[in-house]
Amino acid sequence: MLLAKKIRINGSAGDAEVLEFMVGPCRALYNWHLSQLKGGATWSM
């Protein structure tokens, strides 16, 4: 069964910088929140 498919994105160096600019803070926030949950914090809304 196919669970995932890899795709290749061909872009320029400028495209890579813009993508990193947009995704970097989101990744940092996700990693921070994950560390909080691993440290015993609970999910609350």
N, CA, C, O and CB atoms as a CASP TS submission, in Angstrom:
PFRMAT TS
TARGET T0000
AUTHOR 0000-0000-0000
METHOD Language model
MODEL 1
PARENT N/A
ATOM      1  N   MET     1       0.838  -1.161   0.000  1.00  0.00           N
ATOM      2  CA  MET     1       0.000   0.000   0.000  1.00  0.00           C
ATOM      3  C   MET     1       0.895   1.240   0.000  1.00  0.00           C
ATOM      4  O   MET     1       1.868   1.315   0.750  1.00  0.00           O
ATOM      5  CB  MET     1      -0.960  -0.011   1.211  1.00  0.00           C
ATOM      6  N   LEU     2       0.558   2.195  -0.838  1.00  0.00           N
ATOM      7  CA  LEU     2       1.310   3.436  -0.931  1.00  0.00           C
ATOM      8  C   LEU     2       0.810   4.409   0.131  1.00  0.00           C
ATOM      9  O   LEU     2      -0.351   4.817   0.096  1.00  0.00           O
ATOM     10  CB  LEU     2       1.187   4.052  -2.347  1.00  0.00           C
ATOM     11  N   LEU     3       1.676   4.787   1.077  1.00  0.00           N
ATOM     12  CA  LEU     3       1.287   5.683   2.156  1.00  0.00           C
ATOM     13  C   LEU     3       1.687   7.126   1.888  1.00  0.00           C
ATOM     14  O   LEU     3       1.050   8.052   2.389  1.00  0.00           O
ATOM     15  CB  LEU     3       1.896   5.221   3.449  1.00  0.00           C
ATOM     16  N   ALA     4       2.719   7.318   1.115  1.00  0.00           N
ATOM     17  CA  ALA     4       3.191   8.673   0.839  1.00  0.00           C
ATOM     18  C   ALA     4       3.861   8.700  -0.523  1.00  0.00           C
ATOM     19  O   ALA     4       4.318   7.675  -1.029  1.00  0.00           O
ATOM     20  CB  ALA     4       4.168   9.160   1.940  1.00  0.00           C
ATOM     21  N   LYS     5       3.912   9.861  -1.093  1.00  0.00           N
ATOM     22  CA  LYS     5       4.569  10.028  -2.371  1.00  0.00           C
ATOM     23  C   LYS     5       5.527  11.206  -2.268  1.00  0.00           C
ATOM     24  O   LYS     5       5.150  12.284  -1.809  1.00  0.00           O
ATOM     25  CB  LYS     5       3.536  10.240  -3.510  1.00  0.00           C
ATOM     26  N   LYS     6       6.755  10.999  -2.692  1.00  0.00           N
ATOM     27  CA  LYS     6       7.743  12.070  -2.680  1.00  0.00           C
ATOM     28  C   LYS     6       7.604  12.888  -3.953  1.00  0.00           C
ATOM     29  O   LYS     6       7.404  12.351  -5.042  1.00  0.00           O
ATOM     30  CB  LYS     6       9.181  11.504  -2.544  1.00  0.00           C
ATOM     31  N   ILE     7       7.712  14.186  -3.789  1.00  0.00           N
ATOM     32  CA  ILE     7       7.727  15.069  -4.949  1.00  0.00           C
ATOM     33  C   ILE     7       8.987  15.909  -4.889  1.00  0.00           C
ATOM     34  O   ILE     7       9.526  16.164  -3.812  1.00  0.00           O
ATOM     35  CB  ILE     7       6.455  15.968  -5.000  1.00  0.00           C
ATOM     36  N   ARG     8       9.440  16.326  -6.024  1.00  0.00           N
ATOM     37  CA  ARG     8      10.637  17.164  -6.104  1.00  0.00           C
ATOM     38  C   ARG     8      10.208  18.549  -6.571  1.00  0.00           C
ATOM     39  O   ARG     8       9.475  18.691  -7.550  1.00  0.00           O
ATOM     40  CB  ARG     8      11.714  16.545  -7.071  1.00  0.00           C
ATOM     41  N   ILE     9      10.671  19.548  -5.865  1.00  0.00           N
ATOM     42  CA  ILE     9      10.375  20.924  -6.228  1.00  0.00           C
ATOM     43  C   ILE     9      11.637  21.532  -6.815  1.00  0.00           C
ATOM     44  O   ILE     9      12.660  21.644  -6.140  1.00  0.00           O
ATOM     45  CB  ILE     9       9.868  21.745  -4.999  1.00  0.00           C
ATOM     46  N   ASN    10      11.556  21.915  -8.053  1.00  0.00           N
ATOM     47  CA  ASN    10      12.687  22.563  -8.719  1.00  0.00           C
ATOM     48  C   ASN    10      12.475  24.069  -8.658  1.00  0.00           C
ATOM     49  O   ASN    10      11.553  24.599  -9.277  1.00  0.00           O
ATOM     50  CB  ASN    10      12.837  22.075 -10.202  1.00  0.00           C
ATOM     51  N   GLY    11      13.325  24.747  -7.918  1.00  0.00           N
ATOM     52  CA  GLY    11      13.205  26.191  -7.785  1.00  0.00           C
ATOM     53  C   GLY    11      14.572  26.834  -7.743  1.00  0.00           C
ATOM     54  O   GLY    11      15.603  26.163  -7.702  1.00  0.00           O
ATOM     55  N   SER    12      14.552  28.125  -7.756  1.00  0.00           N
ATOM     56  CA  SER    12      15.809  28.873  -7.726  1.00  0.00           C
ATOM     57  C   SER    12      16.244  29.098  -6.281  1.00  0.00           C
ATOM     58  O   SER    12      15.525  28.749  -5.345  1.00  0.00           O
ATOM     59  CB  SER    12      15.662  30.226  -8.465  1.00  0.00           C
ATOM     60  N   ALA    13      17.396  29.669  -6.116  1.00  0.00           N
ATOM     61  CA  ALA    13      17.896  29.982  -4.777  1.00  0.00           C
ATOM     62  C   ALA    13      16.998  31.003  -4.096  1.00  0.00           C
ATOM     63  O   ALA    13      16.784  30.933  -2.886  1.00  0.00           O
ATOM     64  CB  ALA    13      19.338  30.506  -4.845  1.00  0.00           C
ATOM     65  N   GLY    14      16.475  31.942  -4.856  1.00  0.00           N
ATOM     66  CA  GLY    14      15.555  32.931  -4.299  1.00  0.00           C
ATOM     67  C   GLY    14      14.268  32.290  -3.807  1.00  0.00           C
ATOM     68  O   GLY    14      13.730  32.675  -2.769  1.00  0.00           O
ATOM     69  N   ASP    15      13.776  31.305  -4.563  1.00  0.00           N
ATOM     70  CA  ASP    15      12.579  30.576  -4.141  1.00  0.00           C
ATOM     71  C   ASP    15      12.831  29.841  -2.829  1.00  0.00           C
ATOM     72  O   ASP    15      11.957  29.798  -1.963  1.00  0.00           O
ATOM     73  CB  ASP    15      12.140  29.583  -5.231  1.00  0.00           C
ATOM     74  N   ALA    16      14.009  29.269  -2.680  1.00  0.00           N
ATOM     75  CA  ALA    16      14.351  28.547  -1.457  1.00  0.00           C
ATOM     76  C   ALA    16      14.407  29.498  -0.264  1.00  0.00           C
ATOM     77  O   ALA    16      13.988  29.136   0.836  1.00  0.00           O
ATOM     78  CB  ALA    16      15.695  27.822  -1.621  1.00  0.00           C
ATOM     79  N   GLU    17      14.911  30.688  -0.469  1.00  0.00           N
ATOM     80  CA  GLU    17      14.969  31.676   0.615  1.00  0.00           C
ATOM     81  C   GLU    17      13.570  32.103   1.051  1.00  0.00           C
ATOM     82  O   GLU    17      13.302  32.222   2.247  1.00  0.00           O
ATOM     83  CB  GLU    17      15.778  32.905   0.176  1.00  0.00           C
ATOM     84  N   VAL    18      12.685  32.332   0.098  1.00  0.00           N
ATOM     85  CA  VAL    18      11.317  32.735   0.414  1.00  0.00           C
ATOM     86  C   VAL    18      10.602  31.607   1.143  1.00  0.00           C
ATOM     87  O   VAL    18       9.892  31.849   2.119  1.00  0.00           O
ATOM     88  CB  VAL    18      10.548  33.125  -0.866  1.00  0.00           C
ATOM     89  N   LEU    19      10.782  30.382   0.678  1.00  0.00           N
ATOM     90  CA  LEU    19      10.140  29.239   1.326  1.00  0.00           C
ATOM     91  C   LEU    19      10.641  29.068   2.755  1.00  0.00           C
ATOM     92  O   LEU    19       9.847  28.813   3.661  1.00  0.00           O
ATOM     93  CB  LEU    19      10.392  27.959   0.525  1.00  0.00           C
ATOM     94  N   GLU    20      11.929  29.203   2.964  1.00  0.00           N
ATOM     95  CA  GLU    20      12.487  29.101   4.312  1.00  0.00           C
ATOM     96  C   GLU    20      11.976  30.226   5.198  1.00  0.00           C
ATOM     97  O   GLU    20      11.717  30.011   6.382  1.00  0.00           O
ATOM     98  CB  GLU    20      14.016  29.123   4.264  1.00  0.00           C
ATOM     99  N   PHE    21      11.829  31.418   4.642  1.00  0.00           N
ATOM    100  CA  PHE    21      11.303  32.563   5.389  1.00  0.00           C
ATOM    101  C   PHE    21       9.873  32.300   5.850  1.00  0.00           C
ATOM    102  O   PHE    21       9.495  32.678   6.959  1.00  0.00           O
ATOM    103  CB  PHE    21      11.355  33.837   4.530  1.00  0.00           C
ATOM    104  N   MET    22       9.083  31.657   5.005  1.00  0.00           N
ATOM    105  CA  MET    22       7.680  31.403   5.335  1.00  0.00           C
ATOM    106  C   MET    22       7.511  30.198   6.257  1.00  0.00           C
ATOM    107  O   MET    22       6.650  30.218   7.137  1.00  0.00           O
ATOM    108  CB  MET    22       6.879  31.189   4.064  1.00  0.00           C
ATOM    109  N   VAL    23       8.304  29.160   6.075  1.00  0.00           N
ATOM    110  CA  VAL    23       8.130  27.917   6.812  1.00  0.00           C
ATOM    111  C   VAL    23       8.929  27.903   8.111  1.00  0.00           C
ATOM    112  O   VAL    23       8.530  27.235   9.065  1.00  0.00           O
ATOM    113  CB  VAL    23       8.535  26.744   5.947  1.00  0.00           C
ATOM    114  N   GLY    24      10.036  28.617   8.171  1.00  0.00           N
ATOM    115  CA  GLY    24      10.914  28.606   9.336  1.00  0.00           C
ATOM    116  C   GLY    24      10.214  28.922  10.645  1.00  0.00           C
ATOM    117  O   GLY    24      10.320  28.137  11.588  1.00  0.00           O
ATOM    118  N   PRO    25       9.499  30.043  10.744  1.00  0.00           N
ATOM    119  CA  PRO    25       8.818  30.359  12.010  1.00  0.00           C
ATOM    120  C   PRO    25       7.747  29.335  12.383  1.00  0.00           C
ATOM    121  O   PRO    25       7.557  29.042  13.563  1.00  0.00           O
ATOM    122  CB  PRO    25       8.188  31.733  11.923  1.00  0.00           C
ATOM    123  N   CYS    26       7.051  28.793  11.390  1.00  0.00           N
ATOM    124  CA  CYS    26       6.031  27.777  11.670  1.00  0.00           C
ATOM    125  C   CYS    26       6.679  26.526  12.251  1.00  0.00           C
ATOM    126  O   CYS    26       6.162  25.936  13.200  1.00  0.00           O
ATOM    127  CB  CYS    26       5.242  27.424  10.389  1.00  0.00           C
ATOM    128  N   ARG    27       7.812  26.123  11.678  1.00  0.00           N
ATOM    129  CA  ARG    27       8.524  24.945  12.169  1.00  0.00           C
ATOM    130  C   ARG    27       9.026  25.182  13.586  1.00  0.00           C
ATOM    131  O   ARG    27       8.958  24.288  14.429  1.00  0.00           O
ATOM    132  CB  ARG    27       9.699  24.591  11.238  1.00  0.00           C
ATOM    133  N   ALA    28       9.532  26.393  13.852  1.00  0.00           N
ATOM    134  CA  ALA    28      10.030  26.707  15.193  1.00  0.00           C
ATOM    135  C   ALA    28       8.899  26.669  16.215  1.00  0.00           C
ATOM    136  O   ALA    28       9.081  26.141  17.312  1.00  0.00           O
ATOM    137  CB  ALA    28      10.707  28.085  15.206  1.00  0.00           C
ATOM    138  N   LEU    29       7.737  27.218  15.873  1.00  0.00           N
ATOM    139  CA  LEU    29       6.603  27.208  16.779  1.00  0.00           C
ATOM    140  C   LEU    29       6.120  25.790  17.038  1.00  0.00           C
ATOM    141  O   LEU    29       5.809  25.439  18.176  1.00  0.00           O
ATOM    142  CB  LEU    29       5.474  28.053  16.220  1.00  0.00           C
ATOM    143  N   TYR    30       6.055  24.969  15.989  1.00  0.00           N
ATOM    144  CA  TYR    30       5.650  23.573  16.145  1.00  0.00           C
ATOM    145  C   TYR    30       6.618  22.831  17.057  1.00  0.00           C
ATOM    146  O   TYR    30       6.186  22.111  17.957  1.00  0.00           O
ATOM    147  CB  TYR    30       5.572  22.878  14.778  1.00  0.00           C
ATOM    148  N   ASN    31       7.910  22.994  16.841  1.00  0.00           N
ATOM    149  CA  ASN    31       8.909  22.311  17.659  1.00  0.00           C
ATOM    150  C   ASN    31       8.849  22.781  19.110  1.00  0.00           C
ATOM    151  O   ASN    31       9.009  21.976  20.027  1.00  0.00           O
ATOM    152  CB  ASN    31      10.309  22.542  17.088  1.00  0.00           C
ATOM    153  N   TRP    32       8.621  24.081  19.325  1.00  0.00           N
ATOM    154  CA  TRP    32       8.510  24.590  20.684  1.00  0.00           C
ATOM    155  C   TRP    32       7.298  23.971  21.375  1.00  0.00           C
ATOM    156  O   TRP    32       7.394  23.523  22.518  1.00  0.00           O
ATOM    157  CB  TRP    32       8.408  26.129  20.683  1.00  0.00           C
ATOM    158  N   HIS    33       6.165  23.945  20.689  1.00  0.00           N
ATOM    159  CA  HIS    33       4.949  23.399  21.290  1.00  0.00           C
ATOM    160  C   HIS    33       5.120  21.908  21.571  1.00  0.00           C
ATOM    161  O   HIS    33       4.670  21.422  22.609  1.00  0.00           O
ATOM    162  CB  HIS    33       3.732  23.636  20.369  1.00  0.00           C
ATOM    163  N   LEU    34       5.750  21.192  20.678  1.00  0.00           N
ATOM    164  CA  LEU    34       6.005  19.771  20.891  1.00  0.00           C
ATOM    165  C   LEU    34       6.884  19.557  22.117  1.00  0.00           C
ATOM    166  O   LEU    34       6.657  18.620  22.882  1.00  0.00           O
ATOM    167  CB  LEU    34       6.662  19.152  19.653  1.00  0.00           C
ATOM    168  N   SER    35       7.878  20.405  22.311  1.00  0.00           N
ATOM    169  CA  SER    35       8.732  20.275  23.494  1.00  0.00           C
ATOM    170  C   SER    35       7.938  20.557  24.766  1.00  0.00           C
ATOM    171  O   SER    35       8.188  19.941  25.802  1.00  0.00           O
ATOM    172  CB  SER    35       9.937  21.229  23.398  1.00  0.00           C
ATOM    173  N   GLN    36       6.981  21.484  24.695  1.00  0.00           N
ATOM    174  CA  GLN    36       6.141  21.763  25.859  1.00  0.00           C
ATOM    175  C   GLN    36       5.284  20.551  26.207  1.00  0.00           C
ATOM    176  O   GLN    36       5.138  20.207  27.380  1.00  0.00           O
ATOM    177  CB  GLN    36       5.248  22.987  25.600  1.00  0.00           C
ATOM    178  N   LEU    37       4.722  19.908  25.195  1.00  0.00           N
ATOM    179  CA  LEU    37       3.883  18.735  25.434  1.00  0.00           C
ATOM    180  C   LEU    37       4.715  17.569  25.984  1.00  0.00           C
ATOM    181  O   LEU    37       4.260  16.836  26.862  1.00  0.00           O
ATOM    182  CB  LEU    37       3.171  18.314  24.135  1.00  0.00           C
ATOM    183  N   LYS    38       5.928  17.406  25.464  1.00  0.00           N
ATOM    184  CA  LYS    38       6.803  16.348  25.979  1.00  0.00           C
ATOM    185  C   LYS    38       7.220  16.627  27.411  1.00  0.00           C
ATOM    186  O   LYS    38       7.504  15.695  28.164  1.00  0.00           O
ATOM    187  CB  LYS    38       8.042  16.202  25.098  1.00  0.00           C
ATOM    188  N   GLY    39       7.263  17.900  27.802  1.00  0.00           N
ATOM    189  CA  GLY    39       7.639  18.288  29.159  1.00  0.00           C
ATOM    190  C   GLY    39       6.514  18.168  30.159  1.00  0.00           C
ATOM    191  O   GLY    39       6.712  18.458  31.339  1.00  0.00           O
ATOM    192  N   GLY    40       5.336  17.749  29.724  1.00  0.00           N
ATOM    193  CA  GLY    40       4.247  17.535  30.658  1.00  0.00           C
ATOM    194  C   GLY    40       3.124  18.536  30.564  1.00  0.00           C
ATOM    195  O   GLY    40       2.151  18.432  31.311  1.00  0.00           O
ATOM    196  N   ALA    41       3.220  19.497  29.675  1.00  0.00           N
ATOM    197  CA  ALA    41       2.126  20.453  29.511  1.00  0.00           C
ATOM    198  C   ALA    41       0.918  19.740  28.912  1.00  0.00           C
ATOM    199  O   ALA    41       1.061  18.720  28.239  1.00  0.00           O
ATOM    200  CB  ALA    41       2.560  21.647  28.613  1.00  0.00           C
ATOM    201  N   THR    42      -0.253  20.273  29.157  1.00  0.00           N
ATOM    202  CA  THR    42      -1.457  19.659  28.603  1.00  0.00           C
ATOM    203  C   THR    42      -2.025  20.537  27.504  1.00  0.00           C
ATOM    204  O   THR    42      -1.800  21.747  27.469  1.00  0.00           O
ATOM    205  CB  THR    42      -2.511  19.424  29.703  1.00  0.00           C
ATOM    206  N   TRP    43      -2.749  19.915  26.627  1.00  0.00           N
ATOM    207  CA  TRP    43      -3.379  20.612  25.524  1.00  0.00           C
ATOM    208  C   TRP    43      -4.638  21.299  26.039  1.00  0.00           C
ATOM    209  O   TRP    43      -5.527  20.626  26.562  1.00  0.00           O
ATOM    210  CB  TRP    43      -3.707  19.639  24.360  1.00  0.00           C
ATOM    211  N   SER    44      -4.737  22.595  25.908  1.00  0.00           N
ATOM    212  CA  SER    44      -5.923  23.307  26.365  1.00  0.00           C
ATOM    213  C   SER    44      -6.335  24.320  25.318  1.00  0.00           C
ATOM    214  O   SER    44      -5.499  24.902  24.627  1.00  0.00           O
ATOM    215  CB  SER    44      -5.670  23.996  27.720  1.00  0.00           C
ATOM    216  N   MET    45      -7.624  24.518  25.213  1.00  0.00           N
ATOM    217  CA  MET    45      -8.146  25.481  24.241  1.00  0.00           C
ATOM    218  C   MET    45      -8.997  26.498  24.950  1.00  0.00           C
ATOM    219  O   MET    45      -9.536  27.403  24.314  1.00  0.00           O
ATOM    220  CB  MET    45      -8.957  24.781  23.138  1.00  0.00           C
TER
END
